[in-house]
Amino acid sequence: MAGKNFYIMLASPPWAGPTSRVISGPDIQVNDGLLLSGVQQGYSIVLSVDEKAKDASDFPPCDIHGPSRSLLFSQRFIELLEELGVDNVQYFDAEVVYAPTGQKLPYKVANIVGIVSGLDLDRSDVVMSNRGNVLQIREMRLSEDKLQGHGICRLREDLMLIVVHRRIKEAIEAAALSGFMFITDDEYEPGMI
């Protein structure tokens, strides 16, 4: 892993969660990397712990929940990104309740604005369409050159994948934020998300 500057960031809660469920909210997609406008309605979201958990308090809310139409960032994570100068994340209001306690929590629905064609296609194993679009990534190699200057972005070749620079990964780890998993391009496997 030495020499890697970019990582895929995944939301990875413990086995029992909590998981997020949108109760109500705007009919928008926050997983396509595009800036959204005119959104007035906020979200109502519940974080639930699996019923099989003996003690729900063993599964507190994480600092990231997703991926879905409601990628959630905690206030701690938002503040960390702001401290790092990340300015390409759009936030939407959300009333988030942690079901085991009924506590309202400070989260926002996050829209990472920015799509980068970051794959090194010569070194990756991909299935391409007749039009030259990536249909499937079997093995991935990121192009550090193409990703330079981006702290956080979505990968054009698979919009569900969020790529972060090493400084963001290290700041998240230093702040002991929870719910994150970081993998290098060579650790990627199809179906991870």
PELIN-V802169 format. One record per residue. N is the residue number from 0. D_CENTER is the distance of its C-alpha to the mean C-alpha in Angstrom with 2 decimals. Layout:
BEGIN
{{N & D_CENTER} {N & D_CENTER}}
END
This chain:
BEGIN
{{0 & 21.11} {1 & 23.32} {2 & 22.82} {3 & 19.16} {4 & 17.51} {5 & 14.16} {6 & 11.65} {7 & 8.89} {8 & 6.03} {9 & 5.54} {10 & 5.86} {11 & 9.61} {12 & 12.00} {13 & 15.71} {14 & 17.77} {15 & 18.92} {16 & 15.74} {17 & 15.46} {18 & 13.84} {19 & 13.31} {20 & 15.82} {21 & 16.41} {22 & 20.11} {23 & 20.49} {24 & 18.89} {25 & 19.17} {26 & 19.14} {27 & 16.41} {28 & 13.44} {29 & 10.33} {30 & 8.78} {31 & 11.64} {32 & 11.34} {33 & 14.59} {34 & 15.99} {35 & 17.26} {36 & 20.58} {37 & 22.93} {38 & 20.55} {39 & 22.73} {40 & 21.77} {41 & 19.36} {42 & 17.56} {43 & 19.07} {44 & 16.77} {45 & 17.99} {46 & 16.44} {47 & 18.72} {48 & 19.85} {49 & 21.40} {50 & 25.17} {51 & 26.02} {52 & 24.89} {53 & 28.17} {54 & 26.93} {55 & 23.90} {56 & 24.05} {57 & 22.99} {58 & 19.48} {59 & 18.50} {60 & 15.37} {61 & 12.36} {62 & 10.60} {63 & 7.19} {64 & 7.64} {65 & 6.40} {66 & 6.04} {67 & 9.09} {68 & 10.95} {69 & 9.95} {70 & 6.37} {71 & 8.12} {72 & 8.52} {73 & 11.88} {74 & 14.66} {75 & 14.84} {76 & 11.42} {77 & 12.35} {78 & 15.72} {79 & 14.66} {80 & 12.83} {81 & 16.01} {82 & 18.22} {83 & 16.77} {84 & 17.58} {85 & 14.21} {86 & 15.40} {87 & 13.30} {88 & 10.99} {89 & 12.88} {90 & 13.07} {91 & 14.89} {92 & 17.09} {93 & 16.55} {94 & 19.08} {95 & 17.34} {96 & 19.83} {97 & 19.64} {98 & 22.08} {99 & 23.97} {100 & 25.27} {101 & 24.85} {102 & 23.40} {103 & 21.56} {104 & 18.53} {105 & 17.21} {106 & 13.75} {107 & 12.63} {108 & 10.66} {109 & 8.49} {110 & 9.14} {111 & 8.23} {112 & 11.80} {113 & 12.90} {114 & 13.41} {115 & 15.09} {116 & 17.30} {117 & 16.43} {118 & 18.08} {119 & 21.51} {120 & 23.09} {121 & 26.28} {122 & 24.74} {123 & 22.21} {124 & 23.42} {125 & 22.33} {126 & 23.97} {127 & 24.89} {128 & 26.29} {129 & 29.72} {130 & 28.20} {131 & 26.26} {132 & 22.73} {133 & 20.56} {134 & 20.66} {135 & 19.42} {136 & 18.29} {137 & 20.43} {138 & 20.20} {139 & 18.12} {140 & 19.25} {141 & 17.39} {142 & 19.76} {143 & 19.65} {144 & 22.05} {145 & 19.97} {146 & 16.91} {147 & 19.23} {148 & 18.71} {149 & 14.97} {150 & 12.97} {151 & 9.55} {152 & 9.52} {153 & 8.94} {154 & 11.48} {155 & 14.41} {156 & 15.63} {157 & 12.71} {158 & 10.52} {159 & 8.04} {160 & 7.44} {161 & 5.62} {162 & 8.59} {163 & 9.58} {164 & 13.22} {165 & 14.98} {166 & 15.98} {167 & 12.55} {168 & 12.08} {169 & 15.65} {170 & 15.45} {171 & 12.76} {172 & 15.11} {173 & 18.17} {174 & 17.15} {175 & 16.61} {176 & 13.39} {177 & 12.58} {178 & 10.16} {179 & 8.57} {180 & 9.77} {181 & 10.43} {182 & 12.56} {183 & 14.91} {184 & 15.71} {185 & 18.78} {186 & 17.11} {187 & 15.14} {188 & 16.78} {189 & 16.76} {190 & 15.38} {191 & 12.77} {192 & 10.28}}
END
